[in-house]
Amino acid sequence: MISEGSVSDGRAYVIQSGSVEVIRGGKIIDTLGAGELFGEIALITSEPRTASIRVKEPTEVLVLNRDEFLLLVKNSEKQQEIRKEIMRRIKANFESDIES
C-alpha cells in the first residue's frame, strides 16, 4: 500500500489494467487508469510519498525499480510527455503545499 508521507520503497508503478484513486490530504485529487504511472515522484526525489493510492477496482501494475524506471523513460517514444507530466505533478504538489 502506498500512503501519503511514507518512505518510498524505491519503486514506481505503471497501471496495466484497472484504476486507482490518488488521495492527498484526505481528498481524492485524481483517478489513474491503464497506461498511467504513480510513485514516480518519491522514486525520483527520494522524498516521502506525496499521496496515497487506493485501488478502485481489480488492478494490475507493472512494478519498476529506479533503474528500470529511468531506462523506460529514456527509451520511450513519449519521453517528453512523461517528463512534462512528472514536472506538472511536482508543481501541483508544491502549489498545494503552499496553499495549505
Residue, then its C-alpha position, 0 to 999 in steps of 0.5 A: m500500500i502506498s500512503e501519503g508521507s511514507v518512505s518510498d520503497g524505491r519503486a514506481y508503478v505503471i497501471q496495466s489494467g484497472s484504476v486507482e484513486v490518488i488521495r492527498g490530504g484526505k481528498i481524492i485529487d485524481t483517478l489513474g487508469a491503464g497506461e498511467l504511472f504513480g510513485e514516480i515522484a518519491l522514486i525520483t526525489s527520494e522524498p516521502r510519498t506525496a499521496s496515497i493510492r487506493v485501488k478502485e477496482p481489480t488492478e494490475v501494475l507493472v512494478l519498476n525499480r529506479d533503474e528500470f524506471l529511468l531506462l523506460v523513460k529514456n527509451s520511450e517514444k513519449q519521453q517528453e510527455i512523461r517528463k512534462e507530466i512528472m514536472r506538472r505533478i511536482k508543481a501541483n504538489f508544491e502549489s498545494d503545499i503552499e496553499s495549505 
